[in-house]
Amino acid sequence: MHAKRIYLDALNKCGVSAEETVFIDDAVGNLDGATALGITPILIAANPASNVETKYTKIRDLRELIR
């Protein structure tokens, strides 16, 4: 799986494990791939097209992560 290699490469380059990583994206399909590896997914719904119903935590602005 090509996407799996991308996630694993990023984890390796950052020197972190999947379990201590958060992945933020506006596409649910990308979050599914991250979840499969044990990465915590967050949907950012900053535009109407990405504001969908999902099982994932959803934010509308990155500032919500520091509140």
Residue pairs with C-beta under 8 A, 6 or more apart in sequence:
1 33
3 30
3 33
4 33
4 36
4 37
7 18
7 23
7 33
7 34
7 37
7 39
8 37
11 17
11 18
11 21
11 37
11 39
14 21
17 38
18 37
18 38
18 39
19 38
21 39
21 40
22 39
22 40
22 41
22 42
23 30
23 31
23 34
23 39
23 40
23 41
23 42
24 41
24 42
24 43
24 44
24 59
24 62
25 31
25 34
25 41
25 42
25 43
25 44
26 43
26 44
26 45
26 46
26 47
26 49
26 50
27 50
28 43
28 52
28 54
28 56
31 41
31 42
31 43
31 54
31 56
32 41
34 40
34 41
35 41
35 56
41 56
41 57
42 56
42 57
42 58
42 59
42 65
43 50
43 52
43 54
43 56
43 57
43 58
43 59
44 50
44 58
44 59
44 60
44 61
44 62
45 51
45 52
45 58
45 59
45 60
46 60
46 61
51 58
51 60
59 65
